[in-house]
């Protein structure tokens, strides 16, 4: 691993048009879910109608996924 920290979970934002954007990588699924909670809290109550959908996905080793 060359001293890098393994972060096998990613948070992805999916917009209403199906566009997907990686928000960040996390070491655990629980950490990724906490990140989503913080993002939603920061949006405020007025953003509920057009709120983006956040997903937690596991990054498979050797999948070629960009980091």
Helices and strands as residue ranges (DSSP letters): E 9-14, E 20-26, H 29-43, G 45-47, E 53-58
